[in-house]
Amino acid sequence: MYLSILIFPLLASFSAGFLGRKIGVTGAHIITCSCLTISSILATVAFYEVGICGSPVSIYLTSWVDSEFMSISWEFLFDQLTVSMMIPVLYISTVIHIYTTSYLAEDPHNQRFFSYLSLFTFFMLVLVAGANYFVMFIGWEGIGVVSYLLINFYFTRIQANKAAILALTMNRMGDMGLSIGFFAIFALFGSIDYSTVFSLAPFMNETAITVISLLLLTGAMAKSAQIPLHSWLPGSMEAPTPVSALLHAATLVTAGLYLLVRSSPILEYSPTALLVITLVGATTAFFAATSGLLQNDLKRIIAFSTISQLGYSFMAVGLSQYHVALMHVVNHAFFKALLFLGAGAVIHSFADEQDVRKMGGLIKFLPFTYSVMLVGTLSLLATPWLTGFYSKDLIIELAYGQYSFSGMYAYILGSLTAGVTAFYSFRLISLVFLTVPNGIKNVYLNSHESNSAVVIPLLILSLFSIFFGYVASDLFVGVGSDFFANSIFINPNNISIIEAEFSLPILVKLLPSILSISGAALAVLLYHVYPEFMIGLTESSIGRKVYAFLNGKYFFDVVYNNYFIASGLKTGQTISKVLDRGIIEMVGPYGLANSLNNTSFNIAKLDTGVITTYALYITIGLLSLVFLVFAPMLVDTSLLSEIRLIVIYLAALFFVLLPNLNKGN
């Protein structure tokens, strides 16, 4: 049963990809949706058996490398961490498959798209179910390659091509660090199996553990779009909306965090790495939230909220609260998928328009879509008793409960981020649904709610965005819960959830909520009561600079293009000119060809047509033959080598000088 969870998405991908012409679009829809639904049901059963009943399962398939110094096997591990990640991956992937049957019904290459979606899901399942870092790396690289194919699905669009290449290359930077980290793990531990590595970690040198942890963090930062390896994620919005939902909610961006959570027995013995993770997460959360403040693309606003929320999860990992980080990722998956699919419904019904400044007043035309997006927004803001409330505020409280510099840094930026998130979230809701209409009249008249294939997934995700946090909070992050005891390790010195739950001042607990309410109120005030303030923001020089700075995402792209990419291209051009087209060609192809031409030309000059010259050649040849063949019988063996060298030297000198002598004559 457990392997079937992985096999069904792979079967769906192969069926839609290789048999797409035979089964048609409808057949591809039916097969992929059915396989993902079956896999989701099996994952639910696995969650009950492994998670609730506490019965982990390990499945050994075969050995891949078996030598005296290395043993790597194809093996899968289904423990509490694995099945907890499989639930959001499969549930969200299933509803996205169903949603896409309607959303892309008129687009070409449907079978190929569904094949990619299912293959994406399969590789993510391989990543979370692998029992060693090798199998994880197979899934890791698989989702990287398929993400390139999905982002570039509209391959005739130049922007989609650029976004896909950017995502692939920037993730390769993280993959390089991750690969070195895996080699370092093997060099230090002699194995890459989880069981061996995690059991030996307490006895290893702290410096070596720190280096490995930072290398793993490099890979996680690139895959989960943490600063400064974040630029690829907003660009991935060039992909179809279902791809954006799957990337941001359940698969690609969660892989980096899963890597860190799975590696908790290593990270716990490196305080330096935990400090760096905390600082990176807190900085990313605030940076992404402020970058999304003044964005105008509907999907990009939601994309920056993804980066920000992943920053919260990285904060939790740095604070050694891995179970809380995982809880927030799972919660975030449901309401972020809801927001993206709701945004897709808006774009689909509004003539593919994505600029929020050209919308407004859609609450009258899309009341159901407005309702579900409002639910997703409120859950994103950690509104009490919605799903996001049970993890987001807890992370901020845990940061304060550390009573350390990193904890206070994370608490301050996390609280400020909560207020900024509320502002741009309600800005989005206001500009799209509540302000006066700013679009074309005919577009409004043609706007309508989507069919049941879109409505049902939105309704399911709305229910999860409301109730999942309440249902799962005690199991995942409840005080005294040992749900992840066999899959996550937390150093006893780093446990602070009791402090966060019962000992913090009430103002500390309420501050994030107060800032969230203030941010939401400020958005309503500026876009409904005093809209002229935002309209005139860019009239002053300071306002223009602030707008350009935030809308330009802190000018990270400008810095990368001008100082890294441009210099890299210039360096590559210089190397190509000096080495590839210079020294190498002069010494290699051109040099060899010219040398052969010159040699053959000089040899050809020996053909003078003079009989005495030919007689001289014959004489020299006979003498050479005598000395080289019959010398052992005529001359002492000790002198043979010297005589042969003299003959060869005279012959070479003759061949070189003769053309010049002839030229002089």
N, C-alpha and C positions, 0 to 999 in steps of 0.2 A: 504493500500500500504506500509506503513512504517514498519509494522510488517513483511510483506513479505520479506523485505530486510534481516531479521534475519532468517526467516523460510526456505528459499530456500537452504542456505548452510547446515542447519540441515537436511533437507529432502535429500539432496545429500549425506550427510554422512551416514544416516541410510540406504539409498538405496544401496550404495556401500558396506556397512559393513554387513548388515543383508541379503541382497538379492544378494550378490556377486556371489554365486554359481549358482544362477538361471539366472542372466542377463549376466554373463561372463565379461571378461576384457573389451571388446568393449562397452558393455552396461554400465559398470561403468564409462568408459571414457565419453561416450555421456551424461549420466545423470548428472554427476558432472560438466562437462564443461558447459552444458546448464543451469543448476541451477545457477552457479556462474555468467554466462553472464547475465541472467535475473536480478539477484540481483544487478549487476553493473549498469545496465540500470535504475533500480528503484532508486538506490543511486544517479545517475546523476539527475534524476527528483527531488528527495528530496533535492539535493544541490541547484537546481534552486529555488524551492519553499521556503525552509527554509533559505538558505544563501543569494541568490540574492534578493528574494522578502521579506525577513525578517519576516517569519511567523513560529516561533518555534512551535513544536507539542509535547504535553505530552500525553502519553497513559498509563492509569491505567488498570492493568489486574486483580489482586486480592490481598487480604491481606494475608501475610505469618504469621506474629505474631501480635496479637492485644490484648494487656493487659492494665492494668491500668497505667503501667509505661513505656511500650514500644510498638511502632507501626511500623512495617516494612512491606512494600508492594512491590509487583512486579510491578514496574513502569519504563517506558522508556521515555527518554527525547531526542528529536531531535532538537538541536539548532545548531548555526553556528559552534561551536567547534565539535560537534558530526559528522555532515555531512562532515566537512572538513577532519576528520580522516577516515571516511568511504570510501572516494574516493581512496586514495592510497591503503587501505587495500583490497578493492574489485577489483580494477583494476589490481593490481599486483598479487593477488591471482588467478584471472582469467587467466592471461597470463602464470602464472606458471603451472596451471592445464593443459593448452594446451601444453606447453613446455614438461611437464612430460609424456604426452602420447607417445612421441617419445623417450625421454631420458631414460625412464625405461621400454621400450617396451619389452625387453628381460629378465627383472628381475622377480622373482616370487613374489607372494602376491601383485599384482597390485591393486586389489580391496581394500585390507586392507590399502594400502598406500593412495589411493585416499579418502578413508573414513576418515583417520586421517587428511589429508590436509583440507578437507571441515569442519571437526569438529573444527580444529584449527581456521579457519576463523570465524566460528560461535561464538566461545567463545570470540574472539577478538571483534566482533561486539557487543556482550553482554556487554563487558567491557566498550566500548566507548559510548554505548547507555543507560546505566543504569542511573536512576534518583536519585539514592542514593548509598551510599558506600556499602551497602549490595549486590546489584546487580552487582556493579563493582567488588566486591570481588569474586563473583561466576565466573565471566569471568576471573578474575585474576588467580584464582586457576585452572580453566579449561585449560587455555593456558599453565600453568605450567605442568599439568599432560600430556597433549597431546604432549608438547615439549619433554618430557621424552620418549614417545612412538616413536616419529619421529626420535630423535637422535639415539635411539636404534633400528631403523628399521632393520638394518643388525645385528640381535641379536646373530648371531653365531660368531661375531667378539668381542674379548675380549676388544679391545680399544673402540669400540662403547658402550659396557656395562659400562666401566669405565667413559666415557664421559657423558653418560646419568645420571649415579648416581651422578657424580660431579655436573652437572647442577641442578639436583633435590635438592640435599642437600644444595648447596650454595644458591639457591633461597629460601629454607626453612628458612635460617637465616634472609633474608630480610622479608619474610612473617611473621615471628614472631614479628619483629618490627612493621610491618604494622598492624597486628592484635591488638597489644597493642595500636597503634595509633587510630584505630577505636573504641576500648573500651574507650579510653580517650576522644574521640570526643563525644561519647554517654554520658559519665559521666559528661562532661562539658556543653554540649548543650542540653542534654535530647532527642536528635534525631540524626539520621544519614542521613536525607534527605538533599540534596544539598540546597534547598531553605531555610530551617530553619537554617542550620549551617552557611551558607554564610551571611545571614541577621543579625545573632547575633554576628558574629566574631568581628566587631568593638568595641563591648562593653565588651569583655572578657579580663581577665588578660593577660598581655603580656608574662609573664613567662609560663603560661599554653599554650598559643598559640605557643610559641617557642618549648616547649617539644613536642607538637603534630606535629609540622612541621618537627622536627628532626626525629621523628618516621616514618612519611610518607617518608621522605628522605631515611631512611634505606631501606624500601621496594623498592623505586625507584632505588636506587643504585644497589641492587642485580639484579633486573629485567633488567635494562639497562646497566649492566656490567660496573659500575663505580668503580674506585679504592677505596678500596681494594677488592671489591666483583666482580672482573672481570674475574677470572681465568677460569670460566666455558665456556666462550664464544669461545676462540680459540679451546678448546677441542670439541665443538659441530660440528666442521668441519668433524667429523667422520660420520655425517649424509649424506644422498644423497644430491647432489648439489641443487636440487630444495628446499629442506628443509632449507639449508643454506640461500638461497635467500629469502625465506619467513620469516625466523626468523630474519634476519638482516635488511630486508628492511621495512616490513610493519606490523609485528605483535609483536612478543615477546619483542624485545628490545625497541620498541616505547611505550610499555605499561607504563613503569616507568615515562617517560617524560610526557605522557598524564595525569598520576596521579597528577603530580606537576602542570601542566597547569590548569587542572580542579580545583585544590585546590588553585588557585591564590588568592581568597578572604581571605584565611587563611594565606598564606605565606606573603602577603603584610603587615601584622601587626606584623611581626617578622623579624626585621633587622638582628638579629643574624643568623637565619636560611638562609636568603638570602646570607649573607656573606659566610657561610659554603658551600652552593650550588655553589657559584661562584668559590671558591677555589678548591672544588672537581672537578668541570667541567674543569677548566683550567689545573689542575694537570693531570687529566686523559687524556685530549687531547694530552698533550706533552708526557706523559709516553707511551701511546699506539703508537703514531707516531714513537718515537725512538725505541720502541720494534719491530716494523715492518720493521725497516731499513735493518736488515740482516737476516730476515726469508727466508727460502728456499722453503717452501710449498706454492703453488700458492693460495690456498684458505685461508690459515692462514694470508698471507699478506693482503688480502682483509678484513679478519676478524678484524685485528688490525685497519684498517682504519675505520671500523664501530665503534669501541670503541672510536676512536679519534673524529669522527664526532659527536657522541652522547655527548662527552665532550663539544663540541662547543654549542650544544643545552642546556646543563645544565648551561653553562656560561650565556647564554641568559636569562634563568629562574632566575638565581641569580641576574642578572642585572635588573630584573622586566620587561624584554621585552618578554613576553610570546608569543605574536603573531609572533615575529621573530623566536623564538625557534620552534614553530609549523611549520612555513614556511620552516625552514631548515630541519626538520624531514621529511616533505612531499617531498621536493626536493631530499633529500638524499635517500628516499625510491626508487625513480625511477632510479637514476644512480647507486645505489648500487645493485639493482636487476639486472640491465643491466650487471654490472661487474661480478656478480656471475654466471648468466646464460651464459655469454660469456666464463667465466672460465670453466664452465661445458662443453660447446661445445668443448673447447680445450682438456680437459681431456678425453672426450668421443672419440674424433677422434685420440688421441695420446696414445692409448692402456692403458687408465686409469692412466697415469703417472701424478704426481702432483709436482714433484721436478723441479723447474725452472732451476736448473743447468743442467738438462738433456734434455733441450729443445733448442730453438734457431732456427732462420731461418724459422719460420712457416708462415711468411707473404706471402711466395710464395705458400703455400699449403692452407692457410685459410685466404684469403684476406678480405672476408666479416666479419669474426669474429674479425680480427685485426681492421677493421674500427669501429665496434661497441664498442669494448673495448677501443679504442682510444677516442671515443666520451665520454664514461663513465669516463675515466681517466681525460680528460680535464674538464668535468663538476665537478668532484671531486676537481680539483685544482682551482675551481672558475674562470675559464677562462672567460673573459668578454663576456657577452651576451649569455652564456650558463646557464642552470638552476641553478647550484650551485653558480654562481656569485651573484645572487640576495639576498642571505641570509648569506653566509659564511663571506664575507668581511664586510657586515653590522654589524654582531655580533662583529667583532673585532673593528670596528669604534665605536660602542655603548659602548664598554668597555672603550675605551680611553675617550669618552665623559662623563663618570661618574666623572672624576677628583677625584678619591679616590684611596686608597691603593689597594682594591680588583679589581677595574677597571684597574689600571695600571698593576697589576699582571696578570690579564686575557689578557690584550692587548699584553704584552711582550711574554707570553707563547703561546698565539694564533698566533702571527706573526711568532714565531720560528716554531711552529707546521706546519704552511702553507709551509714553506721551506722544512721541513723534509718530509712532505706528498708528495711534488713534487718529491723529490729525490727517495723515495721507489716506487712511482707510475711509474716513468719513468724507474726505475730499472727493475720493473716487465715487462713493455712493451719491454724493450731492451732484457732481458734474454729470453723471450718467443718468440718474433717475429723477432728481428732485428739482434742479434748476430749470429755468425757462428753456424751451426747445431752441437749439442752435443749428439744427441740421436742415436738410432739404425736405420740403413738404411731402413730396412723393415717397421719400424713404420712410417717413413716419406712417404714411397711409398704408404702405406695404408691410409694415412691421407687424409681427404676430408671434404668438407663442409657438414653440417647437412641438413636434409630435411626441408620441409616448416613448419612443426609443431614446429621446433626450430627457423627457420629464422624469421617467422612472429612475434613471441613474442619479439625477439631481435630488430627487426625493429620498433615495436611499442614503446618499452622502449627507443630506441634511439631518437625517435621524442619527447617523453616526456622529455628526458634529455637535449634536445636542446631548446625546446620552452616553456615548462610549466612554468619555472621561469619568463619568460618575460610576459606571459599571466596573471599569478596570482599575481605578485609582487605588483602591485598597489592596488589590492583588499585586500590582506593579510597585507602588511606592508607599503603601500603607506602613505605618509604624509597626515594627515587629514582623513584617512579611519577609519570608525567606524564599520567595518564588524563584529568584535568580541565584540562590546560594550555590548551586552547582555549576553555574556558567559565568558568573561575574565575581571577581575578587575585589574587595575593598579593604585596604589596610585599616585595622581597628582604630588607629590614630586619626583617620580621616573621616570617620563617621560623625556626621553633624545633623542628621535629620531630626533627632530628638530636640536639639537646641532650636532648630528652625521652627518646629511645630509648637513648642510650649514655652520658650524662654525669651523670645524677642519682644521688644516693646510694640505696642499696638500701632504706633505711628509708623514704625519701620514696615510693618505688614501692610498698612493702608496706603503708603506713599505711592507705589506703582499704580494702584487703582485711582488714586486722586489725580495723578498725572495723566492717566488714560482718559478720565472724564474731562479734564481740562483741555486735553488735545482735541477730543471730539467736539467739545463745546466751541473751541476756537475755530475749528473748521466750519461748523455751522454758522458761526457769527460772521466769518470773513466771506463766505460764499452765499449767504442769504441775507444778512442784515447790512453788511458793508462790502458789497462786491466791488465797489470802486477802488478799494484799497489794493486788492490783488490785481485789478486791471492796471492801476498806475504804479505797480511795483517797479517796473523797469524804466520809469521816467527819470528816476534819479540815478546818478552814477553808482552809488553804493548798491542800490537795488539791482541794477544791471549786473554788477559784479557778483552779488550774492546769488542771483538767479543763474548766471552762467556757471558759477562754481558748483552749485547743487545739481542743476540740470545736466552739467557736464561730468557728473560723477567724480568730483574732486580732481578732474583732469588726469585721471589715471591713464586713460587711453592715449591722451596727448603725450604724456611722459613716455609711455611704452613705445609709441610710434616714432617719436623724435629722437629718443636717447637709446633705445634698445633695438628696436626693429631696424630703424634707419642705419644705425652704426653696424648692426649685424649684417645687413645687406651690403653695406660699403666694404666691410671686412671680407665678406665672401667674394665680392667682385675683385678686390685686390688680390686675394689668394688665387682666384681663378686666373687672373691676368698674369700674375708673376709665376705661379707654379704650374697650373693646368695648361695654360696657353703659353707659358714661358719656358721655365727650366725643364719641365717634364717632357714637353714636346720637342725641345731642342736636343735633349739627351736621348729621348725615346724615339718616337716614330720618325720625325723629321731628321734627327741626327743619324739614326741608323740608315735611313734611306739615302741621305747625302753621302755617308761614308761608303756605302756599297756602290753608289754611282761613281764616286771618285776612284775607288779601288778598281772597278771594272774599266774605267776610262784609262787609268794608268797601265793596266794589263794590256788593254787594246793597243797602246802605243808600242808595245814590244814587237808587234807584227810590222817590221820595217820593210819587208820585201827584199832584203839584202842577203845573199846566200852565205856570206862569211858570218853574218850575225847568227843565222840559223845553225851554222857549224859550231859557233861558240856555245850556243844553247845546248846542243847535243853533247858537246865535250863536257860542259859543266854538269849536265845530267848524268853522264856516265861516271864522272868522278864522284858525284854525290852517291850514286848507287854503289860504287865500290866501297866508299868509306862507310856508308850506312848499312850495307848488307854483308860485305866481306871483311870488314874491319876486325871482327873478333879473331879471324885466322891470321891476320897480318900484323896487328898491333897489340901490344900488351893491354889487357883488359882495363887496367887502372887508368890508361890514357884515353879509353874509348869515349867516355862522356865528354871530355874536353874537346876532342877532335870533332865530334858531331856538332857541338855547339859552334865551333869555329866555322865549319862548313855551312851551317844554317845561317850564321851571321853574314858570311860573305855572299851567300845566295840572296839574302834579303837586301843587302847593300847594293847588289847588282841590279835587282829589280827596281829599286828606288831611284838609283842614279842614272840608269840607262836612258830613260825618256828624256832627262835633262841634257845628257850628252848628245842625243840625237837632235834635240831642239837647237843646241848650239851649233851643230854641224849644218 
